[in-house]
Amino acid sequence: MNQTTDTFLVSKKLEHYSHSTDYISILLILDPIASISINSKKIEITDKSVIVTGSIRSIEVSNPEIIKESYMVQINSVNCNLDLTDLYLNDIIIDHFDNYYLLKLDDRSLLYQVEGTLSEIETEFRKNELLTEKMIRLLTERFFVKFLRFYLKEQPRTTKSLNNHILAEFIKLVNIHFKDKKKLVEYSEMLNISTKTLSNLFTDSSLNSPAQIIKNRIVKEAKTLAINLPSISGKEVAFKLGYDNPNNFFVLFKNKVGISFTAYANKSR
């Protein structure tokens, strides 16, 4: 499989999707259906819609036989370094949790823009040329800009979004500082809240603990380095990720991934 198909997946059938937790997903549904369940979360679909979500473990459609116009784009967030900062800042978190975000395409202009951008992604995917991956990355970032613009019009901020903003701000800080700050207390100090309060916010939202978010980000970067720099050693990765003692990184990686970094790197090569 080439790099492009490792990084981007496009399918016109909703049942053809990657189960990997490294992917974020965009589902375009142009045939109104009663409902769709993604990761056991039921989503009502009454209009042409686009759904943005994280990794997919399961999809169940109430009436699969009536879906004629729909397709899915999946982006490997390890291989493709998308800039999702604007989403984080507006409380949209798609690459860590089971959150999903639904945007109805009842506005004709919006429908044309969303469908047009996703159609361009599909066309580039089929070409599989030298600059295909770079073009798809640019088109995907353009899609998220358009999605965010219209989503915020449909979903104005509420008082509940305050806690969501703290969660999003924490994730943004982790993305910036994970190489030099690995302790939860360092992030709680930057957010000016206690570690207990921060942990409780994640628990109340039924999300992974903030400590796990930090570890997951470190592992994600290690995977990216292994894929993009095939000759890099485990010790070099550990030092790049801010570890004075490489063994601490090796233990973390094996605990999270199930195999050693060396085994993962060899498999990636």
Buried (B, 14 or more C-beta within 10 A) or exposed (E): EEBBBBBBBBBEEBEEBBEBBBBBBBBBBBEEBEEBEBBEEEBEBEBBBBBBBBBBEEBBBEEEEEBEEBBBBBBBBBBBEBEBEEBBEBBBBBBBBBBBBBBBBEBEEBBEBBBEBBEBBBBBBEEEEEEBBEBBBBBBBBBBEBBBEBBEEEBEEEEEBEBBBBBBBBBBBBBEBBEEBBEBEBBBEBBEBEBEEBBEBBEEBEBBEBBEBBBBBBBBBBBBBBBEEEEBEBBEBBEBBBBEEBEEBBEBBBEBBEEBBBEBBEEEE
